[in-house]
Amino acid sequence: MAPAITHYLVGASLLLLLVTPVALRYRLAPWIPLWLVVLGGIWGLGPDFHHITPVYETELRAFHDSPWVDLFAFHYTLDRPAVRAQYTASVFGSILSFLGAVTTFIIATALRTRTNLTDTASPHLVALSVALLLLSLFAAATNG
């Protein structure tokens, strides 16, 4: 199993990257990015709920061990033995992907507030978001 911080940061990164085009198009309240990080992190940790629940523990454990939990920020992939063996690399990679997602989101919101060029800037930042996502997935796959 990958460290909890890895699951949390990967979920937070993915949600921030998914919402970046929305941040380019609409003016978001300043508190929204903070909640996106929290909700994305909880989304990434969702399948590990079986560790703390007193009911349906066996059913939740069976769900945790199924490939369907990849819908929760690639949880199943991060829990594979190859990634588990790379403890430091997975934590470092998730920190880098989170910093990249935060940087992309900050650039998007700064462009939105400074200029009204969202129609021309939007495709480039979406491409940057997708590139960061693919780069972090590639790094996770090659480390494992």
ZADO-1210 file (C-alpha; in nm, 4 decimals, padded with zeros to 6 digits):
<atoms>
<atom x="00.0000" y="00.0000" z="00.0000" code="MET" pos="1"/>
<atom x="00.1297" y="00.3440" z="-00.0907" code="ALA" pos="2"/>
<atom x="00.1636" y="00.5974" z="00.1907" code="PRO" pos="3"/>
<atom x="-00.1511" y="00.7914" z="00.2759" code="ALA" pos="4"/>
<atom x="00.0187" y="01.1196" z="00.1864" code="ILE" pos="5"/>
<atom x="00.0736" y="00.9878" z="-00.1670" code="THR" pos="6"/>
<atom x="-00.2944" y="00.9026" z="-00.2089" code="HIS" pos="7"/>
<atom x="-00.3933" y="01.2379" z="-00.0631" code="TYR" pos="8"/>
<atom x="-00.1608" y="01.4468" z="-00.2817" code="LEU" pos="9"/>
<atom x="-00.2435" y="01.2569" z="-00.6015" code="VAL" pos="10"/>
<atom x="-00.6164" y="01.3091" z="-00.5397" code="GLY" pos="11"/>
<atom x="-00.5671" y="01.6770" z="-00.4615" code="ALA" pos="12"/>
<atom x="-00.3477" y="01.7233" z="-00.7698" code="SER" pos="13"/>
<atom x="-00.5933" y="01.5559" z="-01.0035" code="LEU" pos="14"/>
<atom x="-00.8887" y="01.7568" z="-00.8782" code="LEU" pos="15"/>
<atom x="-00.6962" y="02.0840" z="-00.9074" code="LEU" pos="16"/>
<atom x="-00.5944" y="01.9975" z="-01.2633" code="LEU" pos="17"/>
<atom x="-00.9492" y="01.9003" z="-01.3550" code="LEU" pos="18"/>
<atom x="-01.0860" y="02.2298" z="-01.2249" code="VAL" pos="19"/>
<atom x="-00.8188" y="02.4481" z="-01.3890" code="THR" pos="20"/>
<atom x="-01.0274" y="02.5083" z="-01.7057" code="PRO" pos="21"/>
<atom x="-01.3195" y="02.6131" z="-01.4858" code="VAL" pos="22"/>
<atom x="-01.0922" y="02.8549" z="-01.2999" code="ALA" pos="23"/>
<atom x="-00.9922" y="03.0051" z="-01.6342" code="LEU" pos="24"/>
<atom x="-01.3488" y="03.0553" z="-01.7430" code="ARG" pos="25"/>
<atom x="-01.5116" y="03.1756" z="-01.4206" code="TYR" pos="26"/>
<atom x="-01.3973" y="03.3892" z="-01.1324" code="ARG" pos="27"/>
<atom x="-01.3769" y="03.1595" z="-00.8300" code="LEU" pos="28"/>
<atom x="-01.3995" y="03.2658" z="-00.4684" code="ALA" pos="29"/>
<atom x="-01.0629" y="03.2576" z="-00.2878" code="PRO" pos="30"/>
<atom x="-01.1699" y="02.9775" z="-00.0535" code="TRP" pos="31"/>
<atom x="-01.2576" y="02.7339" z="-00.3338" code="ILE" pos="32"/>
<atom x="-00.9001" y="02.6144" z="-00.4091" code="PRO" pos="33"/>
<atom x="-00.8488" y="02.5243" z="-00.0442" code="LEU" pos="34"/>
<atom x="-01.1605" y="02.3099" z="-00.0445" code="TRP" pos="35"/>
<atom x="-01.0576" y="02.1532" z="-00.3758" code="LEU" pos="36"/>
<atom x="-00.7351" y="02.0332" z="-00.2157" code="VAL" pos="37"/>
<atom x="-00.9218" y="01.8912" z="00.0833" code="VAL" pos="38"/>
<atom x="-01.1931" y="01.7228" z="-00.1243" code="LEU" pos="39"/>
<atom x="-00.9425" y="01.5875" z="-00.3765" code="GLY" pos="40"/>
<atom x="-00.7319" y="01.4441" z="-00.0967" code="GLY" pos="41"/>
<atom x="-01.0312" y="01.2759" z="00.0625" code="ILE" pos="42"/>
<atom x="-01.1310" y="01.1442" z="-00.2809" code="TRP" pos="43"/>
<atom x="-00.7848" y="00.9884" z="-00.3164" code="GLY" pos="44"/>
<atom x="-00.8041" y="00.8324" z="00.0309" code="LEU" pos="45"/>
<atom x="-01.1640" y="00.7108" z="-00.0088" code="GLY" pos="46"/>
<atom x="-01.0943" y="00.3384" z="-00.0601" code="PRO" pos="47"/>
<atom x="-00.8902" y="00.3267" z="00.2623" code="ASP" pos="48"/>
<atom x="-01.2064" y="00.3923" z="00.4618" code="PHE" pos="49"/>
<atom x="-01.2083" y="00.0248" z="00.5613" code="HIS" pos="50"/>
<atom x="-00.9244" y="00.0993" z="00.8048" code="HIS" pos="51"/>
<atom x="-01.1439" y="00.3141" z="01.0295" code="ILE" pos="52"/>
<atom x="-01.5003" y="00.1891" z="00.9861" code="THR" pos="53"/>
<atom x="-01.6499" y="-00.0519" z="01.2389" code="PRO" pos="54"/>
<atom x="-01.9071" y="-00.1917" z="00.9905" code="VAL" pos="55"/>
<atom x="-01.8810" y="-00.3705" z="00.6546" code="TYR" pos="56"/>
<atom x="-01.5067" y="-00.4054" z="00.6977" code="GLU" pos="57"/>
<atom x="-01.4762" y="-00.7197" z="00.4823" code="THR" pos="58"/>
<atom x="-01.6894" y="-00.5751" z="00.2011" code="GLU" pos="59"/>
<atom x="-01.4975" y="-00.2479" z="00.2024" code="LEU" pos="60"/>
<atom x="-01.1679" y="-00.4390" z="00.2071" code="ARG" pos="61"/>
<atom x="-01.2808" y="-00.6408" z="-00.0946" code="ALA" pos="62"/>
<atom x="-01.3730" y="-00.3175" z="-00.2743" code="PHE" pos="63"/>
<atom x="-01.0325" y="-00.1719" z="-00.1822" code="HIS" pos="64"/>
<atom x="-00.8578" y="-00.4675" z="-00.3438" code="ASP" pos="65"/>
<atom x="-01.0498" y="-00.4396" z="-00.6725" code="SER" pos="66"/>
<atom x="-00.9297" y="-00.2482" z="-00.9799" code="PRO" pos="67"/>
<atom x="-01.2428" y="-00.0300" z="-00.9565" code="TRP" pos="68"/>
<atom x="-01.0746" y="00.1843" z="-00.6935" code="VAL" pos="69"/>
<atom x="-00.8585" y="00.3332" z="-00.9681" code="ASP" pos="70"/>
<atom x="-01.1555" y="00.5687" z="-01.0055" code="LEU" pos="71"/>
<atom x="-01.0370" y="00.7194" z="-00.6768" code="PHE" pos="72"/>
<atom x="-00.7239" y="00.8966" z="-00.8050" code="ALA" pos="73"/>
<atom x="-00.5504" y="00.5778" z="-00.9266" code="PHE" pos="74"/>
<atom x="-00.5691" y="00.4247" z="-00.5792" code="HIS" pos="75"/>
<atom x="-00.5349" y="00.0640" z="-00.6998" code="TYR" pos="76"/>
<atom x="-00.2334" y="00.1473" z="-00.9165" code="THR" pos="77"/>
<atom x="-00.0620" y="00.3268" z="-00.6301" code="LEU" pos="78"/>
<atom x="-00.1167" y="00.0265" z="-00.4025" code="ASP" pos="79"/>
<atom x="00.0581" y="-00.2197" z="-00.6348" code="ARG" pos="80"/>
<atom x="00.3742" y="-00.3881" z="-00.5033" code="PRO" pos="81"/>
<atom x="00.5997" y="-00.2135" z="-00.7558" code="ALA" pos="82"/>
<atom x="00.4943" y="00.1286" z="-00.6276" code="VAL" pos="83"/>
<atom x="00.4946" y="00.0086" z="-00.2684" code="ARG" pos="84"/>
<atom x="00.8610" y="-00.0831" z="-00.3017" code="ALA" pos="85"/>
<atom x="00.9433" y="00.2748" z="-00.4070" code="GLN" pos="86"/>
<atom x="00.8262" y="00.4467" z="-00.0870" code="TYR" pos="87"/>
<atom x="01.0476" y="00.7566" z="-00.1070" code="THR" pos="88"/>
<atom x="01.0042" y="00.7954" z="-00.4826" code="ALA" pos="89"/>
<atom x="00.6246" y="00.7756" z="-00.4586" code="SER" pos="90"/>
<atom x="00.6119" y="01.0400" z="-00.1860" code="VAL" pos="91"/>
<atom x="00.8559" y="01.2659" z="-00.3713" code="PHE" pos="92"/>
<atom x="00.6676" y="01.2181" z="-00.7013" code="GLY" pos="93"/>
<atom x="00.3339" y="01.3000" z="-00.5421" code="SER" pos="94"/>
<atom x="00.4799" y="01.6141" z="-00.3843" code="ILE" pos="95"/>
<atom x="00.6165" y="01.7223" z="-00.7238" code="LEU" pos="96"/>
<atom x="00.2864" y="01.6545" z="-00.8989" code="SER" pos="97"/>
<atom x="00.1010" y="01.8501" z="-00.6306" code="PHE" pos="98"/>
<atom x="00.3383" y="02.1453" z="-00.6668" code="LEU" pos="99"/>
<atom x="00.2911" y="02.1312" z="-01.0445" code="GLY" pos="100"/>
<atom x="-00.0869" y="02.1239" z="-01.0108" code="ALA" pos="101"/>
<atom x="-00.0847" y="02.4143" z="-00.7661" code="VAL" pos="102"/>
<atom x="00.1439" y="02.6145" z="-00.9956" code="THR" pos="103"/>
<atom x="-00.0820" y="02.5484" z="-01.2949" code="THR" pos="104"/>
<atom x="-00.3893" y="02.6469" z="-01.0965" code="PHE" pos="105"/>
<atom x="-00.2232" y="02.9674" z="-00.9693" code="ILE" pos="106"/>
<atom x="-00.1168" y="03.0626" z="-01.3225" code="ILE" pos="107"/>
<atom x="-00.4704" y="03.0009" z="-01.4454" code="ALA" pos="108"/>
<atom x="-00.6300" y="03.2170" z="-01.1778" code="THR" pos="109"/>
<atom x="-00.3666" y="03.4894" z="-01.2226" code="ALA" pos="110"/>
<atom x="-00.4333" y="03.4983" z="-01.5968" code="LEU" pos="111"/>
<atom x="-00.8042" y="03.5137" z="-01.5278" code="ARG" pos="112"/>
<atom x="-00.7713" y="03.8129" z="-01.2958" code="THR" pos="113"/>
<atom x="-00.5097" y="04.0049" z="-01.4973" code="ARG" pos="114"/>
<atom x="-00.6405" y="03.9682" z="-01.8494" code="THR" pos="115"/>
<atom x="-00.9549" y="03.8862" z="-02.0284" code="ASN" pos="116"/>
<atom x="-00.7748" y="03.6532" z="-02.2683" code="LEU" pos="117"/>
<atom x="-00.9302" y="03.3364" z="-02.1310" code="THR" pos="118"/>
<atom x="-01.0306" y="03.2149" z="-02.4752" code="ASP" pos="119"/>
<atom x="-00.6711" y="03.2212" z="-02.6002" code="THR" pos="120"/>
<atom x="-00.5028" y="03.1104" z="-02.2781" code="ALA" pos="121"/>
<atom x="-00.7447" y="02.8319" z="-02.1905" code="SER" pos="122"/>
<atom x="-00.6281" y="02.5702" z="-02.4434" code="PRO" pos="123"/>
<atom x="-00.2640" y="02.6220" z="-02.3483" code="HIS" pos="124"/>
<atom x="-00.3222" y="02.5816" z="-01.9759" code="LEU" pos="125"/>
<atom x="-00.5460" y="02.2816" z="-02.0306" code="VAL" pos="126"/>
<atom x="-00.2669" y="02.1274" z="-02.2394" code="ALA" pos="127"/>
<atom x="-00.0190" y="02.2096" z="-01.9614" code="LEU" pos="128"/>
<atom x="-00.2513" y="02.0480" z="-01.7070" code="SER" pos="129"/>
<atom x="-00.2829" y="01.7325" z="-01.9147" code="VAL" pos="130"/>
<atom x="00.0940" y="01.7242" z="-01.9719" code="ALA" pos="131"/>
<atom x="00.1603" y="01.7498" z="-01.5973" code="LEU" pos="132"/>
<atom x="-00.0905" y="01.4756" z="-01.5285" code="LEU" pos="133"/>
<atom x="00.0623" y="01.2454" z="-01.7905" code="LEU" pos="134"/>
<atom x="00.4133" y="01.3240" z="-01.6686" code="LEU" pos="135"/>
<atom x="00.3240" y="01.2355" z="-01.3102" code="SER" pos="136"/>
<atom x="00.1569" y="00.9112" z="-01.4238" code="LEU" pos="137"/>
<atom x="00.4591" y="00.8243" z="-01.6374" code="PHE" pos="138"/>
<atom x="00.6917" y="00.8934" z="-01.3456" code="ALA" pos="139"/>
<atom x="00.4823" y="00.6708" z="-01.1199" code="ALA" pos="140"/>
<atom x="00.4805" y="00.3934" z="-01.3793" code="ALA" pos="141"/>
<atom x="00.8541" y="00.4040" z="-01.4442" code="THR" pos="142"/>
<atom x="00.9419" y="00.4172" z="-01.0745" code="ASN" pos="143"/>
<atom x="00.7438" y="00.0983" z="-01.0244" code="GLY" pos="144"/>
</atoms>
